[in-house]
Amino acid sequence: MSEVIDRLIVENTGSDHSSAEAAEAKRVVSTVYDLLASTWKLVEMWNWGYDDAQLHQEIEKRIPGFSRFGTDGFSEALYYYTLRQVPTELTDYHGKRILEVGSGIGGGLNFLSRVADGAELSGVDLSKTAVARANARHFRPNKLSYTNGDAEDIPFEDGTFDVVINLESCHNYPHLDKFFSEVSRVLKPGGHFSAVDLFNDQHLANFKQAQSTNAQLKWLSETDISPQVISAVNKRMVKGSYLQETFSKQKGPLLQQLISRPCWTAAFGALFSGDASTSPVAKWARKVGGLSSMDKAPIRIYRHNLATRVV
């Protein structure tokens, strides 16, 4: 990835980026996710996951057998957790609208459409390819749709949504203050914003600064969910897991295999959980694979934040 992405993730995600830097960062991120969206085979894995037996049982009651076929259930659990932190019962979503900013290839929002009774769900993502794939797989009129757009310029009218969610995405945004401003704009008064993300030291500092400058979002809680995320990552790294079995089937030249393993384990949180190699060879592979920022600025915490739009 480009130097501006390293600056974005390693040095600063605050408001001091020039418009040219921000545009370049978004171009690179969009290009990367366009490539992933066109090739991604792990369609049921979209994040680092969340592991909690009680939560899993709750989902199982609503969708029996949800994790038995083609998924380990951890990514779904993180989406479920994020929505359940909103003080609205899942049976009370009839006629309400939910927006996910950074919806990717759409699987997470599609899963939530199965548990939020009667809601209309919309996703927005910077990657045109991801949006096209999401709509091709999941679009349902007046129920579930995806739109290409920028988190710092959300393409919806003021006061459109009852809930906005954001999962493992805002660390890529050049200007968190603009993102929070857009979230508060598209939320209805009294609506809720529920977000989870991974934080290095700089991202956490900038997140807190952006929180303090937005008068329309009242922050209700922040919760360290690192133990549940680490547990999910650990289980995915065990030999014989769905993730490990899927990647063991991947073929390619020896050099490609040498580079890919340190990259995909890091991409699924193994550095955070302690399951990834920190050898010089592994660090070199992550650098070649565009993930050097994970070594330069290690993730310190995985956190959930909940806010409401003040009237």
Secondary structure, DSSP 8 states (H G I E B T S, - for coil): --HHHHIIIII--SS---HHHHHHHHHHHHHHHHHHHHH---TT--SS----HHHHHHHHHHSTTTTSSS--SHHHHHHHHHHHTSSS-GGG-TT-EEEEES-TTSHHHHHHTTTSTT-EEEEEES-HHHHHHHHHHH-BTTTEEEEE-BTTB-SS-TT-EEEEEEES-GGG-S-HHHHHHHHHHHEEEEEEEEEEEEE-HHHHHHHHHHHHT-SSEEEEEEEE-HHHHHHHHHHHHSTTSHHHHHHHT----HHHHHHHHHHHHHHTTHHHHT-S--SHHHHHHHHHTT-THHHHS---EEEEEEEEE--
